[in-house]
C-alpha cells in the first residue's frame, strides 16, 4: 500500500470516529434531557400529592368554598402533569407504575367529590372518616409508585452514564491509535525526505556520479528514481559540455598563439576602453543626478508662493515662476530677456535703486523692504525684495530675486504710526500744562500728605512725558522722518553727560559703578541718538539692579568697529522672555511685581536706533545674576555703509 492510500485511509477513519464521537455525545445529551424531564415531572406529581392531602384535611375540619376550589386547582395541575408525562414513560416497568399512579389519581378525584357531598349533606363522621381513609390509602400508593418510578429513573441515568463513559473510552482509544498511526506514517515520510535531502546535497556539492539508493517502493521511491535519471542526464550533458569546452579551448590557444605578438596591444586597448567606459558611466550618473536636482528645484520654485525670478549676472531675466507672473501681471514671454527696470516703479528711492543696480560681485545677499513694483496694468504695490548671487569659482553665474507683496502690512504700519504720532502730539500740550501746574504746586506750602501726592503726580507726569517722547521717536523712525546727523562723537564725553544726569538714581541705591572708556575713542554717529541708546541701557541697569549691586561700562575699538558693553548684577531676564526683548511694550515677567516704572518701549527704541545708526545689539542674561548688553558700531562712515548693506 502506497503512502497516499495510507494517509487517505487514516484521514477517513479519523473523520468517521470523530463523527461517531459527536453522534454519541449528542445522543447522550438527548437521553439525559429526557431523564431530567421525567425526574422533574415525577417530583412535581409527588409534591402535588402532598399538597392535595394537606388541602383535603384542612377542608374536612374547616369546609369552605375557597379550600374546595384550591383543592380542585391543585388536582387539575397534577392531572396536567400526568398528561404531559405520559408519552415519556413508555418502558414496561415505568409504564406500569405510571399507569397505576394515574388510575389512583383518577380515583382520588371521584372519592374527593364523594367526600365533599358527604360533608355538605352532613351524612355523618363515619362516612367522612371512611372516605378520608380511602383517599389516604390511594395517595400513599400513588406517592409510593412515583417514588419507585423516580428510583428507576435515577438507575437508568446511572446506566446511561456508564454506557457513555465506556463508549467514550473506546472511541478515545481508537482515535489515539489512529493518531499514532498517522504519526508513524508522517515520521516514515520525514525520514525518507531527510535522507533524500542529504543525498541531493552531496550531488549539489559537485559529486555528479553520486546516486540515491532506492530502498522504498512508494511515491518517494519513484521520486528517487526520477532524481537518479535526471542526475544521469545532467552528468552526460556535463561530460559532453566539458569535451566541447576542451575543444574550443584548444582552438582558442592556437589562435592566441597566432596573434601572440598583438596580445599586449589588445590588452592596452582593452584597458583604455574600460577606462573610457567608466568615465562615461560616471559622467552619465553625474548628469542624471544634476538633472534630478534641477527638476526638484524647478518643482519647488514653481510651487512656491513667493514671486521668484532668475537672471544672468547682467540682470537679464531668464526665468520667472507663476507667483511672479501673478503678482506683476506679465507672462513669461513678455519678461524673458528684460531686466528689473520693467517692473520697478519710478517712485522708488533713487539711492536704493542705485545701490540695487550697482551691487558688487562679492556682495552675496541683498535685502530691503522699501521696493515698489509696477504691474503690467500700471498699478503699483510695495514689496520686500531679496537677492541671492549663485557663484562658482569666484564668479557670479546667476542672480535669484525673491519678492513678497507687503502693501497691506505697510498700510497697517503707516496707519498705526500715524495714530501713535497724532495721539502723542495731542497729549504733549496738556501734559506740559499738567507738569507746569504740579511744579507750581510743589513750590507752594502744602501739608506733608498733599505734598507727597503732588510729587507722585509730578513724577508720573514726567514718566508719561518720557513715554510720549519715546513713542514719537519710534513713530518718526518708522515713517522715515528721523534722519541721523552724524558727527565725530567722543564717547567719554557722551558717557559723562549720561552718568551725571542719572547719578542721583545710582547714589540712592548705593550702586558701584566702573567705567572703562579711553578718552581717545571716537566714532562717527549722531551724538543725540547715541545718548538716547546709552541712556536707556544705563537707566535699565540702575533700575533693575538691587541696592549695593554693581554696574560696569567698557568701551573698546579695533580697526573697523567700536564695541560698548554695559553689564549689571541685577535681576536678569528669564530664558523664556529673552526672545521678546526687542518687542514693543515688553517687560520681563520677573519684574512685573516690582515697583519700578517702565513703559516697555525703551528697549524696542534702543534696538531700532541701533539699527538706524548702522550698528548691532546683543545681550547675555541669567535670571538672578545680571545682564550684559553689547553694542557694535562702525568706526568710520565707510564701515557704516558696509554694515548697512
C-alpha positions in Angstrom: 0.0 0.0 0.0 1.5 3.4 -1.0 1.8 6.4 1.2 -1.1 8.4 -0.3 -3.5 5.5 0.3 -2.4 5.1 3.9 -2.9 8.8 4.5 -6.3 8.9 2.9 -7.5 5.8 4.9 -6.1 7.3 8.1 -7.8 10.6 7.5 -11.2 8.9 6.6 -11.1 6.7 9.7 -10.3 9.6 11.9 -13.1 11.6 10.4 -15.6 8.8 10.9 -14.7 8.2 14.5 -14.9 11.9 15.2 -18.3 12.0 13.7 -19.3 8.9 15.7 -18.0 10.6 18.9 -20.1 13.6 18.1 -23.2 11.5 17.5 -22.8 9.5 20.7 -22.3 12.7 22.6 -25.5 14.3 21.2 -27.4 11.1 21.9 -26.2 11.1 25.5 -27.2 14.7 25.9 -30.7 13.9 24.5 -31.1 10.9 26.9 -30.1 12.9 29.9 -32.5 15.6 28.9 -35.4 13.1 28.7 -34.4 11.6 32.1 -34.3 15.1 33.6 -37.8 15.8 32.3 -39.1 12.6 33.8 -37.5 13.3 37.1 -38.9 16.8 37.2 -42.4 15.6 36.3 -42.2 12.8 39.0 -41.1 15.2 41.6 -43.9 17.6 40.6 -46.6 14.9 40.9 -45.3 13.8 44.4 -45.3 17.5 45.5 -48.9 17.9 44.3 -49.9 14.7 46.1 -48.7 16.1 49.4 -50.4 19.4 48.8 -53.7 17.6 48.0 -53.5 15.7 51.2 -53.0 18.9 53.2 -55.9 20.7 51.5 -58.2 17.7 52.0 -57.5 17.5 55.7 -58.0 21.3 56.1 -61.3 21.1 54.2 -62.6 18.3 56.4 -62.0 20.4 59.6 -62.9 23.8 58.0 -65.2 23.3 55.0 -65.2 26.3 52.6 -65.7 27.1 49.0 -62.2 28.6 48.8 -60.5 25.4 50.1 -62.6 23.3 47.8 -61.5 25.5 44.8 -57.9 25.3 45.8 -58.0 21.5 46.0 -59.6 21.3 42.6 -57.0 23.7 41.1 -54.2 21.6 42.6 -55.8 18.4 41.4 -56.1 19.9 37.8 -52.4 20.8 37.9 -51.5 17.3 38.9 -53.6 15.7 36.1 -51.9 18.1 33.6 -48.5 16.8 34.8 -49.7 13.2 34.2 -50.9 14.0 30.7 -47.6 15.8 29.9 -45.5 12.9 31.4 -47.4 10.0 29.8 -45.5 10.0 26.4 -42.2 9.9 28.3 -42.9 6.7 30.4 -43.0 4.0 27.6 -40.7 1.4 29.1 -42.5 -1.6 30.6 -41.9 -1.2 34.3 -42.0 2.5 34.2 -45.2 2.4 32.2 -46.9 0.0 34.7 -46.0 2.2 37.7 -47.1 5.4 35.9 -50.5 3.9 34.8 -51.1 2.8 38.4 -50.4 6.2 39.7 -52.6 7.7 37.0 -55.5 5.4 37.9 -55.1 6.3 41.6 -55.2 9.9 40.7 -58.4 9.5 38.8 -59.9 7.6 41.7 -58.8 10.3 44.1 -60.9 12.8 42.1 -64.0 10.6 42.5 -63.5 10.0 46.2 -62.9 13.6 46.9 -66.3 14.6 45.2 -68.0 11.9 47.4 -66.2 13.4 50.5 -67.4 16.9 49.6 -71.0 15.6 49.2 -70.9 13.8 52.5 -69.7 16.9 54.3 -72.2 19.2 52.5 -75.1 16.8 53.1 -74.0 16.1 56.7 -74.1 12.3 56.3 -72.1 11.8 59.5 -68.5 11.4 60.6 -68.4 7.7 59.9 -68.9 8.2 56.2 -66.4 11.0 56.1 -63.7 9.0 58.0 -64.1 6.1 55.7 -63.7 8.3 52.6 -60.7 10.0 54.2 -59.1 6.6 54.8 -59.6 5.5 51.2 -58.2 8.8 49.9 -55.1 8.5 52.2 -54.6 4.9 51.0 -54.8 5.9 47.4 -52.4 8.8 48.0 -49.8 6.6 49.7 -50.0 4.1 46.8 -49.6 7.0 44.3 -46.7 8.5 46.1 -45.1 5.1 46.6 -45.4 4.3 42.9 -44.0 7.7 41.9 -41.0 7.3 44.3 -40.3 3.9 42.8 -40.6 5.5 39.4 -38.1 8.2 40.4 -35.7 5.4 41.6 -36.0 3.7 38.3 -35.2 7.0 36.5 -32.0 7.5 38.6 -31.0 3.9 38.0 -31.5 4.4 34.2 -29.5 7.7 34.4 -26.5 5.9 36.0 -26.7 3.1 33.5 -26.6 5.6 30.6 -23.6 7.4 32.2 -21.7 4.2 32.5 -22.5 3.2 28.9 -21.5 6.7 27.6 -18.2 6.6 29.6 -17.4 3.1 28.1 -18.1 4.3 24.6 -16.0 7.4 25.1 -13.1 5.4 26.4 -13.3 3.1 23.4 -13.6 5.9 20.9 -10.7 7.8 22.6 -8.5 4.7 22.4 -9.4 4.2 18.7 -8.6 7.9 17.9 -5.3 7.7 19.8 -4.4 4.6 17.8 -5.3 6.4 14.5 -3.2 9.4 15.6 -0.3 7.1 16.4 -0.7 5.5 13.0 -0.7 8.9 11.3 2.4 9.9 13.3 4.2 6.8 12.2 3.4 7.4 8.6 4.5 11.0 8.8 7.7 10.1 10.6 8.4 7.5 7.9 7.9 10.1 5.2 10.0 12.7 7.1 12.9 10.3 7.5 12.7 9.4 3.8 12.7 13.0 2.8 15.6 13.9 5.1 17.6 11.0 3.7 16.8 12.2 0.2 17.8 15.8 1.1 21.2 14.6 2.4 21.8 12.6 -0.8 20.8 15.5 -3.0 23.1 17.8 -1.1 26.0 15.5 -1.9 25.0 15.7 -5.6 24.6 19.5 -5.3 28.1 19.8 -3.8 29.6 18.7 -7.2 29.6 14.9 -7.0 27.8 14.3 -10.2 28.4 10.5 -10.0 26.5 10.2 -6.8 23.1 8.3 -6.9 20.4 7.9 -4.3 20.0 4.2 -3.2 16.4 3.0 -3.9 15.0 1.5 -0.6 11.3 2.2 -0.9 8.6 1.2 -3.4 6.2 4.1 -2.9 6.0 7.6 -4.2 9.2 8.7 -2.5 10.9 5.7 -4.2 9.6 6.9 -7.6 10.9 10.4 -6.8 14.3 9.0 -6.0 14.3 7.1 -9.3 13.4 10.2 -11.2 16.1 12.2 -9.5 18.7 9.5 -10.4 17.6 9.6 -14.0 17.9 13.4 -14.0 21.3 13.2 -12.4 22.5 10.8 -15.1 21.2 13.1 -17.8 23.0 16.0 -16.2 26.2 14.0 -15.9 26.1 13.1 -19.5 25.4 16.7 -20.5 28.3 18.0 -18.4 30.7 15.5 -19.8 29.7 16.5 -23.4 30.0 20.2 -22.4 33.4 19.6 -21.0 34.6 17.9 -24.2 33.3 20.9 -26.2 35.0 23.3 -23.9 38.2 21.4 -24.2 38.0 21.5 -28.0 37.1 25.2 -28.0 39.9 25.9 -25.6 42.4 24.1 -27.8 41.2 26.1 -30.8 41.5 29.4 -28.8 45.0 28.5 -27.7 46.0 28.1 -31.2 44.5 31.4 -32.2 46.1 33.1 -29.2 49.4 31.6 -30.2 49.0 33.0 -33.7 48.3 36.5 -32.5 50.8 36.5 -29.6 52.7 39.5 -30.9 49.5 41.6 -30.9 48.3 40.5 -27.4 49.9 43.3 -25.5 48.4 45.9 -27.8 45.0 44.4 -27.4 45.3 44.4 -23.6 46.3 48.1 -23.7 43.3 48.9 -25.9 41.0 46.9 -23.7 42.2 48.8 -20.6 41.8 52.1 -22.4 38.3 51.2 -23.5 37.4 50.2 -19.9 38.7 53.5 -18.5 36.8 55.4 -21.2 33.6 53.4 -20.4 34.0 54.1 -16.6 34.4 57.8 -17.3 31.3 57.8 -19.5 29.3 56.0 -16.8 30.5 58.4 -14.1 29.6 61.4 -16.3 26.2 59.9 -17.1 25.5 59.3 -13.4 26.5 62.9 -12.5 24.4 64.3 -15.3 21.4 62.2 -14.2 21.8 63.4 -10.6 22.1 67.0 -11.7 19.0 66.6 -13.8 17.1 65.2 -10.9 18.2 68.0 -8.7 17.3 70.5 -11.4 13.8 69.0 -11.7 13.3 69.1 -7.9 14.5 72.7 -7.8 12.1 73.7 -10.7 9.2 71.9 -8.9 9.9 73.7 -5.7 10.2 77.1 -7.4 7.0 76.5 -9.5 5.0 75.6 -6.3 6.4 78.5 -4.2 4.0 81.2 -3.1 6.8 83.8 -3.3 7.5 85.6 -6.5 10.8 84.2 -7.8 12.8 85.4 -10.8 16.3 84.2 -12.0 18.6 86.5 -14.1 22.0 86.4 -15.6 24.8 88.4 -14.0 23.8 91.4 -16.2 20.3 91.3 -14.6 18.6 89.9 -17.8 15.6 87.7 -16.8 15.9 84.0 -17.9 13.1 82.6 -15.7 10.1 83.7 -13.6 7.7 81.4 -11.6 3.9 81.5 -11.7 3.7 83.5 -8.5 5.9 86.2 -10.0 3.6 86.4 -13.1 0.5 86.5 -10.9 2.0 89.4 -8.8 3.2 91.5 -11.8 0.6 90.6 -14.5 3.3 89.8 -17.0 3.6 86.5 -18.8 7.0 84.7 -19.1 7.3 85.5 -22.8 6.9 89.2 -22.0 9.6 89.1 -19.3 12.4 86.9 -20.6 15.2 89.0 -22.0 14.1 92.1 -20.0 15.7 93.5 -16.8 14.2 94.7 -13.4 13.5 98.2 -14.9 10.4 96.6 -16.5 8.6 96.2 -13.1 10.3 98.7 -10.8 8.4 101.9 -10.1 9.8 105.4 -10.7 8.7 106.3 -7.2 11.4 104.1 -5.7 14.1 105.8 -3.6 16.9 106.8 -6.0 19.7 105.8 -3.7 18.1 102.4 -3.1 17.7 101.9 -6.9 21.3 102.9 -7.5 22.5 100.6 -4.8 20.4 97.7 -6.2 21.8 98.0 -9.7 25.4 98.8 -8.6 25.9 95.8 -6.4 29.4 94.3 -6.4 30.3 90.7 -7.1 31.4 89.9 -3.5 28.1 91.0 -2.0 26.2 87.7 -1.9 22.9 88.8 -0.3 20.8 91.9 -0.7 17.6 92.6 1.3 15.2 95.6 1.5 11.5 96.1 2.3 11.4 99.5 0.6 10.8 98.4 -3.0 7.8 99.5 -5.2 6.8 97.3 -8.1 4.7 98.4 -11.1 2.3 95.8 -12.6 1.5 95.5 -16.3 -1.8 97.3 -15.8 0.1 100.3 -14.2 -1.0 99.7 -10.6 1.8 99.6 -8.0 2.4 97.7 -4.8 5.1 97.8 -2.1 7.3 94.7 -1.7 10.1 93.1 0.3 12.9 92.2 -2.1 15.7 89.7 -1.6 18.6 88.9 -4.0 21.0 86.0 -3.9 24.1 85.5 -6.1 24.8 82.0 -7.4 28.6 81.9 -7.7 31.1 79.4 -8.8 34.9 79.8 -8.7 34.5 83.4 -7.6 32.3 84.4 -10.5 28.5 85.1 -10.4 26.6 82.8 -12.7 23.0 83.7 -11.8 21.1 86.0 -9.6 17.9 84.9 -7.8 15.3 87.6 -6.9 12.5 86.8 -4.4 9.9 89.4 -3.5 6.7 89.4 -1.5 3.8 91.9 -1.7 3.7 93.8 1.7 1.4 96.6 0.7 -1.2 95.6 3.3 1.4 95.3 6.0 2.9 98.7 5.1 -0.5 100.4 5.1 -1.2 98.9 8.5 2.2 100.1 9.9 1.7 103.6 8.5 -1.8 103.8 10.0 -0.6 102.6 13.3 2.4 105.0 13.2 0.3 108.0 12.2 -2.2 107.2 15.0 0.6 107.0 17.6 2.2 110.2 16.3 -1.1 112.1 16.3 -2.0 110.8 19.8 1.4 111.7 21.1 1.3 115.2 19.7 -2.2 115.7 21.1 -1.1 114.6 24.6 2.1 116.6 24.8 0.5 120.1 25.2 -2.0 119.2 28.0 0.7 117.1 29.7 3.1 120.0 29.7 0.4 122.2 31.3 -0.2 119.5 33.9 3.5 119.3 34.7 3.8 123.1 35.0 0.8 123.2 37.3 2.2 120.4 39.5 5.6 122.1 39.6 3.9 125.3 40.8 2.1 123.4 43.5 5.3 121.8 44.7 6.8 125.4 45.1 4.0 126.3 47.5 3.5 125.5 51.1 1.4 122.3 51.3 0.7 119.8 54.1 3.1 116.8 54.0 0.4 114.3 52.8 -0.7 116.7 49.9 3.0 117.4 49.0 3.6 113.6 48.7 0.6 113.3 46.4 1.7 116.3 44.2 5.3 114.9 44.0 4.0 111.5 43.0 1.7 113.1 40.3 4.6 115.2 39.0 6.9 112.2 38.8 4.2 110.2 37.0 3.6 113.1 34.6 7.4 113.2 33.9 7.4 109.5 33.2 4.4 109.9 30.8 6.3 112.7 29.0 9.3 110.5 28.6 7.0 107.7 27.2 5.4 110.1 24.7 8.8 111.3 23.6 9.9 107.7 23.1 6.7 106.9 21.2 7.2 110.0 18.9 10.8 108.9 18.3 9.7 105.4 17.3 6.9 106.9 15.1 9.5 109.2 13.3 11.8 106.2 12.7 9.0 104.1 11.3 7.8 106.8 8.9 11.4 107.6 7.9 11.2 111.2 9.3 14.1 110.6 11.7 17.4 111.1 9.9 20.7 110.7 11.7 23.0 113.7 11.7 26.4 112.0 12.2 29.4 113.9 13.8 32.6 112.8 15.4 31.4 111.9 18.9 33.8 111.5 21.8 32.4 108.5 23.8 33.9 109.5 27.1 32.1 112.9 26.9 28.9 111.2 25.9 29.0 108.8 28.9 30.0 111.7 31.3 26.8 113.6 30.4 24.6 110.5 30.8 26.2 109.3 34.1 26.0 112.9 35.6 22.3 113.1 34.6 21.3 109.8 36.4 23.9 109.8 39.2 21.2 110.6 41.8 19.4 107.3 40.9 22.7 105.4 41.3 23.5 107.0 44.7 20.0 106.3 46.1 20.7 102.5 45.6 24.5 102.7 46.6 25.5 101.1 43.3 29.1 100.5 42.5 30.0 102.0 39.0 33.0 101.0 37.0 33.7 102.9 33.7 36.5 101.8 31.3 36.3 104.3 28.3 39.6 105.7 27.0 39.4 109.4 26.1 40.8 108.8 22.6 37.9 106.7 21.4 35.7 108.5 18.9 33.0 107.3 16.5 31.2 108.9 13.6 27.5 108.9 14.6 24.5 111.1 15.7 25.5 112.0 19.2 21.9 112.8 20.4 20.6 109.4 19.1 23.7 107.6 20.6 22.9 109.3 24.0 19.3 108.0 23.7 20.5 104.4 23.2 23.1 104.5 26.0 20.7 106.3 28.4 18.1 103.6 28.1 20.6 100.9 28.8 22.3 102.7 31.8 18.9 103.6 33.4 17.7 100.0 33.0 20.9 98.8 34.7 20.3 101.2 37.6 16.6 100.5 37.8 16.8 96.7 37.9 20.0 96.2 40.0 19.3 95.8 43.7 20.8 98.1 46.3 24.6 97.5 46.8 25.0 95.9 43.3 27.4 97.0 40.6 27.3 98.3 37.0 30.2 98.1 34.6 30.7 100.1 31.4 33.5 99.1 29.0 34.4 100.6 25.6 37.0 99.3 23.1 37.8 100.0 19.5 39.5 98.0 16.7 40.2 98.8 13.1 36.6 98.7 12.0 34.3 98.7 15.0 33.6 100.4 18.3 32.2 97.9 20.9 30.3 99.1 24.0 29.4 96.7 26.9 27.0 97.7 29.8 26.8 94.9 32.4 24.9 94.8 35.7 24.3 92.4 38.6 20.6 92.9 38.5 17.6 90.5 38.4 18.4 89.4 34.8 15.9 88.3 32.1 14.2 84.9 32.2 15.2 82.5 29.5 11.6 82.2 28.3 11.3 86.0 27.8 14.7 86.7 26.1 13.4 86.2 22.5 10.8 89.0 23.1 13.2 91.7 24.4 13.0 93.9 21.3 9.2 93.8 21.1 7.1 96.9 21.8 5.7 97.2 25.4 7.7 94.1 26.5 8.5 93.8 30.3 10.2 90.7 31.7 7.9 88.5 33.8 10.2 88.7 36.9 9.9 92.5 37.2 6.2 92.9 36.7 5.6 92.7 40.5 8.4 95.2 41.3 7.5 98.8 42.0 9.6 100.0 39.1 8.4 102.4 36.4 8.6 101.3 32.9 6.6 101.5 29.6 8.1 98.6 27.8 9.2 100.6 24.8 12.7 101.6 25.9 14.5 98.5 24.6 12.4 98.4 21.4 13.5 102.0 20.7 17.1 101.1 21.6 17.1 98.2 19.1 15.6 100.4 16.4 18.0 103.3 17.0 21.0 101.0 17.0 19.9 99.6 13.6 19.3 103.2 12.3 22.9 104.1 13.2 24.2 101.0 11.3 25.1 99.1 14.5 24.2 95.7 16.0 23.0 94.9 19.6 23.0 91.6 21.5 22.9 90.6 25.2 23.6 87.7 27.6 21.5 87.3 30.7 21.0 84.9 33.5 18.0 85.3 35.8 19.0 86.4 39.3 22.6 87.2 38.3 22.5 90.0 35.8 22.6 91.1 32.2 25.3 92.3 29.8 24.3 94.3 26.6 26.8 94.6 23.8 26.7 97.3 21.1 28.9 97.3 18.0 29.1 100.4 15.7 31.2 101.0 12.6 34.1 103.2 13.5 34.0 105.3 10.3 31.4 106.3 7.6 32.8 103.7 5.1 32.4 100.9 7.7 28.8 102.1 8.4 27.9 101.9 4.8 29.3 98.3 4.6 27.4 97.2 7.7 24.2 98.8 6.4 24.3 96.9 3.2 
